[in-house]
Amino acid sequence: MNKLKSVFFCLVFICALCFYTNIVFADDLDSLLNKCAIAPDPKPSVMVYEYKLNPETLMPGDVGVLTITLKNMQDKQIKKDIDIRSEIKGTSGYVTDIDTKTEFTMDAYIKEAYIVEREFKVCNRYSSAGVIGPNEKVDLAFKIKAPSEEGIHMLKFIADIEDMEGKRSKGIRYFIPIVVTGTVNILPQEVTENEIRLEVINEGLSDVDSVYVAISTTNGVECPQERVYIGRMKSGESAIAVFKVNGVKKGENSVIFKATYRNGINKHESNPVRVRMPCSAEEEKDKEEGGSLLKEHSECAISALTATPTSTLSSSVSFSQKFMVMASSAFAGLLLVIATLFAQKRRKGKDIDISSSGEERR
């Protein structure tokens, strides 16, 4: 009996002790932490820090490299202290006392990064690109090809980010403007029998390298130089290319020029330009003499043509006048003959009357 009483008193004592000391188990601790006013766990914050395009401006059809730099904007690891105390009513001591420290690494995991393909052709994308620590950067290079039309295009960059526990973090949706424009043109400046001067103009927004002006086709022109090297030209810059001419044949003579240049690794050619050579002094003299002879010949022909109908008209007028004179003369002669015959007839009648009257008198 004494043993049973002792066990009973022990159980009562333990229950009383548990009631007064408010023992907290593991499940109760988790519930207590959830009920506490603790800020949510911090997450890494990744943003587009900068971007670069090589070459700086793309020409139609160019291939370039767009490098996008991502940065984890969290500058350091984050530590959080948790201190929870629970006081028993009616006592001055603390029974429940939780004091812990939590450290967040703030590393960001790049799950996927890519550029939405629209007007541009994009050759690559990133999957599992790696981890960015606090205040660290990473470069993502994309090979892109520009369209064949000039203009300003907006490239959409997308990146999916996770924390180190695999929880989805704030992603990236970023638009990058890309300008597509530029060309090199040739303008003839001065053309003589012995020299051709051309102005080469870089009309693009970026510098171009390895600029040459070359002869594409010649027609009756002898040039010792096939091409002239200019080199690097800045945006909006112009240069003069001079070609010497040894000889020009007679006839229609011309030279076709074109410029070749590079924008980064991309090779381009300008539109061809035809330059007509001037005529020599002898050709000009021959042309002038031929023109004067042709002019005299044409004037003679014109005068002959204009004189011919005039002479014909005068001859026809004189012939009609002569005919009228002859007709009038013949008519006058006929009238004279008729008058003469009539006069003679009247005379004969008078003579007959006179003779008859004499006989009667006798």
C-alpha positions as CSV (number, residue, x, y, z in Angstrom):
1,M,0.0,0.0,0.0
2,N,2.8,2.4,0.8
3,K,4.3,1.9,-2.7
4,L,0.9,2.6,-4.4
5,K,0.5,5.7,-2.4
6,S,4.0,6.9,-3.3
7,V,3.4,6.3,-7.0
8,F,0.0,8.1,-6.9
9,F,1.6,11.1,-5.1
10,C,4.4,11.1,-7.8
11,L,1.9,11.3,-10.6
12,V,-0.1,14.1,-8.9
13,F,3.1,16.0,-8.4
14,I,4.2,15.6,-12.1
15,C,0.8,16.8,-13.4
16,A,0.9,19.7,-11.1
17,L,4.4,20.5,-12.2
18,C,3.4,20.4,-15.9
19,F,0.4,22.6,-15.2
20,Y,2.4,25.3,-13.4
21,T,5.5,25.2,-15.6
22,N,3.6,25.2,-19.0
23,I,6.0,22.8,-20.8
24,V,6.2,23.6,-24.6
25,F,6.7,20.7,-27.0
26,A,7.9,20.9,-30.6
27,D,4.5,21.1,-32.2
28,D,3.5,23.8,-29.7
29,L,6.7,25.7,-30.6
30,D,5.9,25.7,-34.4
31,S,2.4,26.9,-33.6
32,L,3.7,29.6,-31.4
33,L,6.2,30.8,-34.0
34,N,3.5,31.0,-36.7
35,K,1.3,33.1,-34.3
36,C,4.1,35.6,-33.6
37,A,4.3,38.8,-35.6
38,I,7.4,37.8,-37.7
39,A,8.2,39.4,-41.1
40,P,8.1,37.1,-44.1
41,D,11.3,35.6,-45.3
42,P,13.4,37.9,-47.5
43,K,13.9,36.8,-51.1
44,P,16.7,37.7,-53.6
45,S,16.0,40.6,-56.0
46,V,17.5,40.3,-59.5
47,M,17.3,43.2,-62.0
48,V,18.7,44.1,-65.4
49,Y,21.8,46.2,-64.5
50,E,22.9,47.1,-68.0
51,Y,23.1,45.9,-71.6
52,K,25.5,46.3,-74.4
53,L,25.3,45.7,-78.2
54,N,28.2,44.9,-80.4
55,P,28.3,46.6,-82.9
56,E,26.6,49.6,-81.3
57,T,24.1,50.0,-84.1
58,L,23.1,47.2,-86.5
59,M,22.6,47.7,-90.2
60,P,19.9,45.8,-92.0
61,G,20.7,42.1,-92.0
62,D,23.6,42.4,-89.5
63,V,24.5,39.8,-86.9
64,G,25.4,41.2,-83.4
65,V,25.9,40.2,-79.8
66,L,23.6,41.6,-77.2
67,T,25.0,41.2,-73.6
68,I,22.6,41.6,-70.8
69,T,24.0,42.0,-67.2
70,L,21.9,40.8,-64.3
71,K,22.6,41.9,-60.7
72,N,21.4,40.6,-57.4
73,M,20.4,43.9,-55.7
74,Q,20.6,42.3,-52.2
75,D,23.9,43.6,-50.9
76,K,24.6,41.0,-48.2
77,Q,23.3,38.0,-46.3
78,I,20.3,38.7,-44.0
79,K,20.2,37.5,-40.4
80,K,17.1,37.4,-38.3
81,D,16.8,37.0,-34.5
82,I,13.8,35.3,-33.0
83,D,13.2,35.9,-29.2
84,I,10.0,34.6,-27.7
85,R,9.2,34.7,-24.0
86,S,6.0,33.5,-22.2
87,E,5.4,34.6,-18.6
88,I,3.3,32.6,-16.2
89,K,0.5,34.5,-14.5
90,G,1.1,35.3,-10.9
91,T,4.8,34.7,-11.0
92,S,7.7,36.9,-11.8
93,G,9.8,34.4,-13.8
94,Y,9.8,33.4,-17.4
95,V,9.1,29.8,-18.2
96,T,9.0,29.8,-22.0
97,D,12.1,31.4,-23.5
98,I,12.9,31.0,-27.2
99,D,16.0,32.8,-28.5
100,T,17.2,31.7,-32.0
101,K,19.0,33.2,-35.0
102,T,18.2,32.5,-38.7
103,E,20.5,33.5,-41.6
104,F,19.3,33.9,-45.2
105,T,22.0,33.5,-48.0
106,M,20.0,35.6,-50.5
107,D,21.5,33.7,-53.5
108,A,19.4,33.8,-56.6
109,Y,19.1,30.9,-59.0
110,I,18.5,31.8,-62.7
111,K,16.2,29.0,-63.8
112,E,15.7,30.3,-67.4
113,A,16.6,33.4,-69.5
114,Y,15.7,34.2,-73.1
115,I,14.6,36.8,-75.7
116,V,11.3,36.6,-77.3
117,E,11.9,36.2,-81.1
118,R,9.8,38.5,-83.3
119,E,11.4,40.8,-85.9
120,F,14.9,39.6,-84.8
121,K,16.2,36.1,-85.1
122,V,17.7,34.9,-81.7
123,C,20.2,32.1,-81.9
124,N,20.4,31.0,-78.2
125,R,18.7,31.0,-74.8
126,Y,19.7,30.0,-71.2
127,S,18.4,27.2,-69.0
128,S,19.8,26.7,-65.5
129,A,22.2,29.7,-66.0
130,G,23.6,29.5,-62.5
131,V,23.5,31.3,-59.2
132,I,24.0,35.0,-58.4
133,G,25.2,35.8,-54.9
134,P,24.3,39.1,-53.1
135,N,25.6,42.2,-54.8
136,E,27.0,40.0,-57.7
137,K,26.5,40.3,-61.4
138,V,26.3,37.8,-64.3
139,D,26.5,38.5,-68.1
140,L,24.2,36.7,-70.5
141,A,25.2,37.0,-74.2
142,F,22.7,36.5,-77.0
143,K,23.4,36.2,-80.7
144,I,20.8,38.1,-82.7
145,K,20.3,38.9,-86.4
146,A,18.6,42.2,-87.5
147,P,15.8,42.3,-90.0
148,S,16.2,43.6,-93.5
149,E,14.2,46.8,-92.8
150,E,15.4,49.9,-91.0
151,G,13.7,51.1,-87.8
152,I,13.6,50.9,-84.0
153,H,12.7,47.5,-82.6
154,M,11.9,46.5,-79.0
155,L,13.4,43.2,-77.8
156,K,11.6,41.6,-74.8
157,F,13.9,39.9,-72.3
158,I,12.5,37.4,-69.8
159,A,14.2,35.7,-66.8
160,D,12.7,33.3,-64.3
161,I,14.3,33.5,-60.8
162,E,14.1,31.2,-57.8
163,D,15.7,31.3,-54.3
164,M,17.9,28.5,-53.0
165,E,14.9,26.6,-51.5
166,G,13.3,26.4,-55.0
167,K,10.7,28.9,-54.3
168,R,9.7,31.2,-57.1
169,S,11.1,34.7,-56.8
170,K,10.3,37.9,-58.6
171,G,10.9,37.4,-62.4
172,I,12.2,39.9,-65.0
173,R,10.3,41.3,-67.9
174,Y,12.4,43.9,-69.7
175,F,12.3,45.7,-73.1
176,I,15.5,46.7,-74.9
177,P,15.4,49.2,-77.8
178,I,17.5,48.3,-80.8
179,V,18.1,50.7,-83.7
180,V,18.6,49.2,-87.2
181,T,19.9,51.8,-89.8
182,G,22.9,53.0,-91.7
183,T,24.7,52.8,-95.1
184,V,27.7,54.3,-96.9
185,N,27.1,56.3,-100.1
186,I,29.3,57.6,-103.0
187,L,28.9,61.0,-104.6
188,P,30.9,62.2,-107.6
189,Q,32.5,65.6,-106.9
190,E,34.8,66.4,-109.9
191,V,35.4,64.6,-113.1
192,T,38.0,65.5,-115.7
193,E,39.9,63.8,-118.5
194,N,42.8,62.8,-116.1
195,E,41.1,62.5,-112.6
196,I,37.9,61.4,-110.9
197,R,37.2,62.7,-107.3
198,L,34.5,60.9,-105.3
199,E,33.1,61.8,-101.8
200,V,32.4,58.8,-99.5
201,I,29.9,59.5,-96.7
202,N,29.1,57.3,-93.7
203,E,25.4,57.9,-93.2
204,G,25.1,55.4,-90.3
205,L,24.9,55.9,-86.5
206,S,28.0,53.8,-85.8
207,D,31.6,53.7,-87.0
208,V,32.5,51.5,-89.9
209,D,35.9,49.9,-90.6
210,S,37.9,48.7,-93.7
211,V,36.3,51.2,-96.1
212,Y,37.4,50.7,-99.7
213,V,36.2,52.4,-102.9
214,A,36.7,50.0,-105.8
215,I,36.1,50.1,-109.6
216,S,33.5,47.6,-110.6
217,T,33.3,48.1,-114.4
218,T,35.1,50.3,-116.9
219,N,34.0,51.2,-120.4
220,G,36.6,52.8,-122.6
221,V,38.6,54.2,-119.6
222,E,42.1,53.2,-118.4
223,C,42.6,53.6,-114.6
224,P,45.8,52.3,-113.0
225,Q,44.1,52.2,-109.5
226,E,41.5,49.5,-109.0
227,R,40.6,50.6,-105.5
228,V,41.4,53.3,-102.9
229,Y,41.7,52.5,-99.1
230,I,40.0,54.9,-96.7
231,G,40.0,52.9,-93.5
232,R,37.8,53.7,-90.4
233,M,35.1,56.3,-90.7
234,K,33.1,57.7,-87.8
235,S,29.4,58.3,-87.9
236,G,28.5,61.2,-90.3
237,E,32.1,61.5,-91.5
238,S,33.1,61.9,-95.2
239,A,36.3,61.3,-97.1
240,I,37.6,62.0,-100.7
241,A,38.8,59.1,-102.9
242,V,40.8,60.2,-106.0
243,F,41.3,58.0,-109.1
244,K,43.8,58.8,-111.8
245,V,42.9,58.3,-115.5
246,N,45.5,57.4,-118.1
247,G,43.4,57.4,-121.2
248,V,39.9,57.7,-122.5
249,K,38.8,56.2,-125.8
250,K,36.5,57.9,-128.2
251,G,32.8,57.3,-127.7
252,E,30.6,56.8,-124.7
253,N,33.0,56.2,-121.7
254,S,32.0,55.5,-118.1
255,V,33.3,54.0,-114.8
256,I,31.2,52.2,-112.2
257,F,32.3,52.6,-108.6
258,K,31.2,50.9,-105.3
259,A,32.3,51.0,-101.7
260,T,32.9,48.0,-99.4
261,Y,33.0,48.4,-95.6
262,R,32.5,46.4,-92.3
263,N,30.1,47.0,-89.4
264,G,31.6,44.7,-86.8
265,I,31.9,41.3,-88.5
266,N,29.4,42.2,-91.1
267,K,30.6,43.0,-94.6
268,H,28.5,45.4,-96.8
269,E,28.6,47.0,-100.2
270,S,27.2,50.4,-101.3
271,N,25.0,50.9,-104.3
272,P,27.0,51.2,-107.5
273,V,27.5,54.7,-108.9
274,R,28.2,55.3,-112.7
275,V,30.4,58.2,-113.6
276,R,30.5,59.3,-117.3
277,M,33.8,60.7,-118.6
278,P,33.9,64.0,-120.4
279,C,34.9,64.2,-124.1
280,S,38.4,65.2,-125.2
281,A,39.2,68.4,-127.0
282,E,39.5,66.7,-130.4
283,E,36.1,65.0,-129.9
284,E,34.6,68.3,-128.9
285,K,36.0,69.9,-132.0
286,D,34.8,67.0,-134.2
287,K,31.4,67.3,-132.6
288,E,31.4,71.0,-133.1
289,E,32.5,70.7,-136.8
290,G,30.1,67.9,-137.3
291,G,27.4,69.9,-135.7
292,S,28.1,73.0,-137.8
293,L,28.2,70.9,-141.0
294,L,25.0,69.2,-140.0
295,K,23.5,72.6,-139.2
296,E,24.6,74.1,-142.6
297,H,23.4,71.0,-144.4
298,S,20.1,71.2,-142.6
299,E,19.8,75.0,-143.3
300,C,20.5,74.3,-147.0
301,A,18.0,71.6,-147.1
302,I,15.5,73.8,-145.4
303,S,16.2,76.7,-147.7
304,A,15.9,74.4,-150.7
305,L,12.7,73.0,-149.4
306,T,11.3,76.4,-148.8
307,A,12.5,77.8,-152.1
308,T,11.1,75.0,-154.3
309,P,7.4,75.7,-153.7
310,T,8.0,79.4,-154.2
311,S,9.6,79.0,-157.7
312,T,6.9,76.6,-158.7
313,L,4.2,79.1,-157.7
314,S,5.9,82.0,-159.6
315,S,6.2,79.9,-162.8
316,S,2.6,78.9,-162.6
317,V,1.6,82.5,-162.1
318,S,3.7,83.7,-165.1
319,F,2.3,81.0,-167.3
320,S,-1.3,81.9,-166.6
321,Q,-0.5,85.5,-167.2
322,K,1.1,84.7,-170.5
323,F,-1.9,82.6,-171.4
324,M,-4.3,85.4,-170.6
325,V,-2.3,87.9,-172.7
326,M,-2.2,85.4,-175.7
327,A,-5.9,84.7,-175.3
328,S,-6.7,88.4,-175.2
329,S,-4.4,89.2,-178.2
330,A,-6.1,86.4,-180.2
331,F,-9.5,87.7,-179.2
332,A,-8.6,91.2,-180.2
333,G,-7.2,90.0,-183.6
334,L,-10.4,88.0,-184.1
335,L,-12.5,91.1,-183.4
336,L,-10.2,93.1,-185.8
337,V,-10.7,90.6,-188.6
338,I,-14.5,90.6,-188.0
339,A,-14.6,94.4,-188.1
340,T,-12.5,94.5,-191.3
341,L,-14.8,92.0,-193.1
342,F,-17.9,93.9,-192.0
343,A,-16.4,97.2,-193.3
344,Q,-15.6,95.6,-196.6
345,K,-19.1,94.3,-196.9
346,R,-20.6,97.7,-196.3
347,R,-18.3,99.3,-198.9
348,K,-19.4,96.8,-201.5
349,G,-23.1,97.6,-200.8
350,K,-22.5,101.3,-201.2
351,D,-20.8,100.8,-204.6
352,I,-23.8,98.8,-205.9
353,D,-26.2,101.6,-204.8
354,I,-24.1,104.3,-206.6
355,S,-24.0,102.4,-209.9
356,S,-27.7,101.7,-210.0
357,S,-28.6,105.3,-209.3
358,G,-26.3,106.5,-212.3
359,E,-28.0,104.2,-214.7
360,E,-31.4,105.4,-213.8
361,R,-30.3,109.0,-214.4
362,R,-29.1,108.2,-217.9
